C-alpha cells in the first residue's frame, strides 16, 4: 500500500511550511486541462486561514515521497457539524488561466513547442507571476504562425490550450518535482499529437473493476467553421447529404491570421465531432495500478461487450483520477484515439 502525504505552502515560494493530516485525498489530471484536487482534514487540525489561504497557497501531493500532483488552493469548505474541512483547488494551468498576456508577440514559421515554451517563459517575467514553471519541450517538426495581441486580453492558459488543440498540435502536461527545499513545476509537451500508444489492455472480464460508458451525440457536427482575423476555414463530412444531416458548428480564433491554420482548426473540430463520442470510465482492479507507467494522454486498449455495449479498440486517457479513501483507486476516463488523429 503506497504512502501519501500532502504538503502545503505559499504559491510564490514553493517551499512547504507543513503537512495536512488528511482523511481523504483525490486528484485528477486532465488532458490539456487544469485538473483538480481535494483533501479533507479534521477541522481542528491546527491549520488556520492565516497559514493556508485560498489564492495565496498551494499543495503538493506526494506518493511514496514522489510528487504526483500539485496546484493552487482555491476553496475551503467547512463542515462544523461533521468537524471536517475540505480544501480544493486545481492544477497549475488554473493559475495560467488567471494570468493575462500584457505584451504583443509574433511568431513566424516557428516550431509549435518553441511557441509554447516562449509563452511559459513570458509568463514568468510578466509581473509578479513566477511560480517556477520550467520548460521541457520536444520539437515536433510542425511550425506555426501566431500573433498574440495584448489588447485581446487573453490569458496564457487560453493561448496554450488553443495552440495545443489544432490539428497536429502538441498537448502538454504540468507535473511537480522537488528542487532542493522547494517544489517546481515542469511544463512537458506531449507528442505525437495522437498520444503515446502503450501495451496496457483493460478487459471487462479481467482487470476492469467498474465500468461506465457514455455515448454522447450532443456535440455532433458535420460542417465546421473557424473564424480568424479576416480569414475563414471550413471542413465538411464526406457523407453530408447522403447518410448524415447538416449539423453546423463555429469557433472564433481571433489571433489566427492565416487561412491554412483556420482550415486545420475546422478539420480538428470535425474530426472530434463527426461521430457520437463513446466515453468509457473505468476503475482498475489492479493492485498498485498507479505505478507511474501511465500518464494522461497515453493510449490504451479497452475491450468490453455486454448488450448495447460493444467496444474493442484504442482509447486515449483524457482524465487520470486517483482517490484515497483509504485504499488507492485509479479511474481512467477515455476517448476514442481516432478522434485525435
C-alpha positions in Angstrom: 0.0 0.0 0.0 1.6 3.3 -1.0 2.0 6.1 1.5 0.5 9.5 0.6 1.3 12.9 2.1 0.0 16.4 1.3 2.4 19.3 1.8 1.2 23.0 1.8 2.9 26.3 1.5 3.0 29.7 -0.3 2.5 29.8 -4.1 5.2 32.4 -4.5 8.0 30.5 -2.8 7.1 26.8 -3.4 8.5 26.0 0.0 6.2 23.8 2.1 5.5 25.0 5.6 3.6 22.0 6.8 1.7 18.8 6.1 -2.1 18.3 6.1 -3.3 15.4 8.3 -5.7 14.1 5.6 -8.7 11.9 6.0 -9.4 11.8 2.2 -7.3 12.6 -0.9 -8.4 13.0 -4.5 -6.6 14.4 -7.5 -7.4 14.3 -11.2 -5.0 15.0 -14.1 -6.8 16.2 -17.3 -5.5 16.2 -20.8 -4.8 19.9 -21.8 -6.8 21.0 -18.8 -6.2 22.2 -15.2 -7.3 19.0 -13.5 -8.4 19.2 -9.8 -7.5 18.1 -6.3 -9.3 18.0 -2.9 -8.2 16.9 0.5 -10.2 16.6 3.7 -8.9 17.0 7.2 -10.2 17.4 10.8 -11.4 20.9 11.4 -9.1 21.2 14.5 -6.0 20.0 12.7 -4.0 23.1 13.5 -4.3 24.7 10.1 -5.8 28.2 10.0 -6.7 30.7 7.3 -3.6 32.7 8.4 -1.2 30.0 7.1 -3.3 28.3 4.4 -5.5 30.7 2.4 -7.2 30.4 -1.0 -5.4 32.2 -3.7 -2.2 32.5 -1.7 -1.1 28.9 -1.0 -0.8 25.6 -2.9 -0.5 21.9 -2.1 1.9 19.2 -3.3 0.6 15.6 -3.2 3.3 13.0 -2.6 3.0 9.3 -3.3 5.9 7.4 -1.5 7.7 10.7 -1.3 7.4 11.4 -5.0 5.3 14.5 -6.1 2.4 13.3 -8.3 0.2 16.4 -8.4 0.1 20.0 -7.2 -1.7 23.2 -7.7 -3.2 26.3 -6.0 -5.8 26.3 -3.3 -9.0 28.0 -4.5 -11.7 26.9 -1.9 -12.2 25.6 1.6 -15.5 24.1 2.6 -16.1 23.9 6.4 -18.4 21.3 7.9 -18.8 22.4 11.5 -21.2 19.6 12.5 -19.0 17.0 11.0 -15.8 18.5 12.3 -14.2 18.5 8.9 -12.7 20.9 6.4 -12.3 20.1 2.7 -9.6 22.0 0.8 -9.9 22.1 -3.0 -8.1 23.5 -6.0 -6.8 22.8 -9.5 -3.6 22.2 -11.2 -1.2 25.0 -12.4 -3.0 25.6 -15.6 -5.7 27.2 -13.5 -3.1 29.8 -12.4 -2.1 30.4 -16.0 -5.8 30.9 -16.8 -5.6 33.9 -14.4 -2.6 35.5 -16.0 -3.2 37.8 -18.9 -0.6 38.4 -21.7 0.5 42.1 -21.5 2.9 42.4 -24.4 2.4 41.8 -28.1 4.3 38.9 -29.6 4.6 37.4 -33.1 5.9 34.1 -34.3 6.5 33.2 -38.0 7.2 29.7 -39.2 8.2 28.8 -35.6 8.2 25.3 -34.1 5.0 24.9 -32.2 6.6 23.7 -28.9 9.0 26.7 -29.1 6.0 29.0 -29.1 4.5 27.1 -26.1 7.9 27.4 -24.2 8.1 31.1 -25.1 4.7 31.7 -23.6 5.7 29.9 -20.4 8.9 32.0 -20.2 7.0 35.2 -20.9 4.5 34.5 -18.1 7.4 34.1 -15.6 8.7 37.6 -16.3 5.3 39.3 -16.8 4.6 41.0 -13.5 4.8 39.1 -10.2 3.9 35.8 -11.8 6.9 33.5 -11.4 5.6 30.3 -9.9 8.6 28.3 -11.0 7.2 26.6 -14.2 10.1 25.3 -16.3 10.1 24.0 -19.8 10.8 20.5 -21.1 9.6 20.6 -24.7 10.4 18.4 -27.6 10.5 19.5 -31.2 7.7 18.1 -33.4 8.7 19.4 -36.8 5.4 21.4 -37.0 5.7 25.1 -37.5 3.1 27.8 -36.8 2.4 31.4 -37.5 1.0 33.2 -34.5 0.4 36.8 -33.5 -0.8 37.5 -29.9 -2.0 40.9 -29.0 -2.1 42.3 -25.5 -5.3 44.2 -26.4 -7.1 40.8 -26.8 -6.7 40.3 -23.0 -6.2 36.6 -23.5 -4.7 34.5 -20.7 -1.5 32.5 -21.1 -3.6 29.4 -20.3 -6.0 30.2 -23.1 -3.2 30.7 -25.6 -1.5 27.4 -24.6 -4.7 25.4 -24.9 -5.6 26.9 -28.3 -2.1 26.1 -29.6 -2.4 22.5 -28.4 -5.9 21.9 -29.8 -5.2 22.4 -33.5 -4.5 19.6 -36.0 -1.1 18.0 -35.1 -1.0 20.2 -32.0 1.3 19.1 -29.2 -0.6 18.5 -25.9 1.1 19.3 -22.6 1.4 18.1 -19.1 2.2 20.0 -15.9 3.9 17.9 -13.2 5.6 18.8 -9.9 9.1 17.9 -8.8 11.3 18.7 -5.9 14.3 21.1 -6.4 16.2 21.5 -3.1 13.8 22.7 -0.4 11.1 23.9 -2.8 8.8 22.5 -5.5 8.9 23.3 -9.1 6.5 22.5 -12.0 7.6 21.0 -15.3 5.8 22.0 -18.5 6.2 19.0 -20.8 4.8 18.7 -24.3 3.2 15.5 -25.4 4.0 14.1 -28.8 2.8 12.6 -31.1 -0.5 14.5 -31.1 -2.4 11.2 -31.2 -0.9 10.1 -27.8 1.7 7.6 -26.8 0.5 4.1 -27.6 1.1 1.7 -24.7 0.7 -2.1 -24.2 -1.9 -1.7 -21.5 -5.0 -3.8 -22.1 -8.2 -3.5 -20.0 -10.9 -6.1 -20.4 -14.4 -6.2 -18.7 -13.9 -9.9 -17.7 -10.4 -9.3 -16.4 -8.8 -6.2 -14.9 -11.6 -3.6 -15.0 -13.1 -3.1 -11.6 -16.1 -1.0 -12.5 -17.1 0.4 -15.9 -19.5 3.1 -17.0 -19.8 4.2 -20.6 -21.5 7.3 -22.0 -22.4 7.7 -25.7 -22.8 11.5 -26.4 -24.0 12.9 -29.7 -25.0 16.3 -28.4 -21.9 18.0 -29.9 -22.2 16.3 -33.3 -21.1 18.5 -36.3 -20.9 17.6 -40.0 -19.8 21.1 -41.1 -17.4 23.2 -39.1 -16.0 26.7 -39.5 -13.1 28.5 -37.8 -13.3 32.3 -38.0 -9.9 34.0 -37.7 -8.7 37.6 -38.2 -10.1 38.3 -41.6 -9.9 34.6 -42.7 -12.2 31.6 -42.5 -11.5 27.9 -42.6 -14.1 25.2 -43.1 -14.4 21.4 -43.2 -17.3 19.1 -44.3 -18.2 15.5 -43.6 -17.8 13.3 -46.7 -21.2 11.7 -46.1 -23.0 15.1 -45.8 -26.3 14.9 -47.7 -26.3 11.1 -48.0 -26.4 9.4 -44.6 -25.9 12.4 -42.3 -27.9 15.6 -41.8 -26.4 19.1 -41.8 -25.2 19.9 -38.3 -23.0 23.1 -38.1 -20.5 24.4 -35.5 -18.3 27.5 -35.5 -15.4 28.7 -33.4 -13.8 32.1 -33.3 -10.0 32.3 -33.2 -9.2 36.0 -33.4 -5.5 35.6 -33.0 -5.2 33.4 -36.2 -4.5 35.3 -39.4 -3.7 32.5 -41.9 -6.4 30.6 -43.7 -4.3 27.4 -43.5 -4.4 27.4 -39.7 -8.2 28.2 -39.7 -8.7 25.2 -42.0 -6.7 23.0 -39.6 -8.8 24.2 -36.7 -12.0 23.4 -38.6 -10.7 20.0 -39.6 -9.8 19.3 -35.9 -13.3 20.2 -34.8 -14.8 18.0 -37.5 -12.6 15.0 -36.5 -13.7 15.4 -32.9 -17.4 15.9 -33.5 -18.4 14.0 -36.7 -19.4 10.8 -34.7 -21.0 10.3 -31.3 -18.4 10.1 -28.6 -18.0 6.9 -26.7 -16.6 7.8 -23.3 -15.7 4.9 -21.0 -14.7 5.5 -17.4 -13.0 2.5 -15.8 -11.7 1.9 -12.3 -8.8 -0.5 -12.4 -9.0 -3.8 -10.5 -5.2 -3.9 -10.3 -3.1 -3.6 -7.2 -0.8 -0.6 -7.3 -2.3 0.5 -10.7 -0.9 4.0 -10.1 2.7 2.8 -10.7 3.8 5.6 -13.0 3.7 3.7 -16.2 0.7 5.7 -17.5 0.0 9.4 -17.7 -2.8 11.4 -19.1 -2.7 11.5 -22.9 -1.5 7.8 -23.2 -3.4 5.3 -25.4 -4.6 2.0 -24.0 -6.8 -0.8 -25.4 -10.2 -1.4 -23.9 -12.5 -4.4 -24.6 -16.0 -4.8 -23.3 -19.1 -6.4 -24.8 -22.4 -6.7 -23.0 -25.8 -6.0 -24.6 -25.8 -2.4 -26.0 -22.2 -2.1 -25.1 -19.6 -3.3 -27.6 -16.2 -1.6 -27.6 -12.9 -3.0 -28.7 -10.2 -0.6 -29.7 -7.7 2.1 -28.8 -8.7 4.8 -26.3 -6.8 7.8 -25.1 -6.7 8.8 -21.4 -8.3 12.2 -21.1 -8.5 12.1 -17.3 -6.4 10.2 -14.8 -8.1 10.3 -11.4 -6.8 8.9 -8.1 -8.8 8.6 -4.9 -7.5 7.5 -1.5 -10.4 6.7 0.9 -8.4 4.9 2.4 -7.4 2.4 -0.4 -6.0 3.7 -3.6 -8.4 3.7 -6.5 -7.4 4.7 -10.1 -10.1 5.7 -12.5 -9.4 6.4 -16.2 -11.7 8.5 -18.4 -11.1 7.7 -22.0 -12.0 8.9 -25.5 -11.6 7.1 -28.8 -8.0 7.5 -30.0 -9.2 8.1 -33.6 -10.7 11.5 -32.5 -7.1 12.7 -32.0 -5.8 11.6 -35.4 
